[in-house]
């Protein structure tokens, strides 16, 4: 699977424990693309906004029907990790096909230390 990445804005440092949760959410989202979507590409966007961090993982694979989405351990773990760091996780089908995963962490709850130049 090929990953296409995009980072927007300047970085800011994270406390290690929070950064690990963000990394694990990304890791599980990519694992789901690889195992379930049938897509050959995944798009990863990391946005450092003034008030939050947003991580998006998107694929153009087979997608899923919301009502039939299984509550696998990976999805549960992703939601729990988001909650532990004060964030929210949204998993939704894309209208054109595929799936979008969005993790949003408000900066005040992010464990952010300082902004990098």
N, C-alpha and C positions, 0 to 999 in steps of 0.2 A: 504494500500500500504506500502510495506517495502522499506526503504531508506538505501542504502549502501553508506557509506561516505569514502572518502580518502583525506587526506591533505598531500601535498608535500612541503618540505622545512620549513624554519622558518617563523613564523608569523611577520607581521608588522602592526602597529596601523594605523587606518583610522580615518579621521575626521568624525564625527557623520553623517553629511548630506550625505556624499558619501557612508558610510556604510549602511545607510537606503536604498539607491537606489540599492545597490548590493543585500541586503536582499529581497527587493521587486521583483527583477528580478528572484531570486531563488524561491521565493514563487509562482509567476505566472507560472514559468516553471513546478514546482511540481503540481500545480493546473491543468495544461494542461495534464500532465501525468495521473493524477487521473481521469479527466473528459473525455478525448478523446482517450487515447492510448489502453485501455484494458489490459495494463501491470500490473502485480502484484508487480513489483520491479522497482526502479529508482536508478541509480548510480549518485552520486554527487562527483565531484572532484574539489578540490580547490588547485590551484598551485600558490605559492608565488615565482615567478621567479625574478631574479635580476633586470629585466627591466619592469616587468608587473605582474599583477594579472590575472589569468585565472580561470574562473568558468565554469564547464561543468556539464550539466544535461543530462543524457542519459536514454532511455528506449528501451525495445525490444518488443514494442507493435505493433499495426497495421500500424504505420507510416502514411505518407500522400503523395499525389502527389503534387509536387511543384506548378504546374500550377493551381491546384484546391484549394490551401491553402487559407482559408478565412482570411481576414484582420480584425480579431476581435479586440476589444478594448484592450484585454490583450496583444496581439502581438505588437500592436502600442505602448502601454505604456512601454513595455519592451525595444523597440528600442529607444524611447524617453529618458528613464532613462539612457540607455547606453550612448547616445549622451551627456546628461547633465553632465556626469562625465568623458567625453573625451574618452569613450570607443567605442567598436564595438560589435555588436551582430550578430551571425550567427545561423540560424535555418535550419537544413538540414535533409533529410531522411538518415537513415543508410542503407548501401547496404544489410545487413542481415535482415532488417526490424526494425522498430522503428524510433525514432527521436533523434537527438543530438542538444542541445542548448549550444552555447559557447559565453560567455561574456569575452572580453579581455579589460583590462584597462592598458594603459602604466603607469609605476610607476611615471613618471614625472607629469602626469596629475591626479594621483590617489588620491591626498589629503593625501598621506602617511606622517606620522609624524616621526616615527622612527621604526627600526627593533627590535623585541623582541628576546631575546636569548633562 
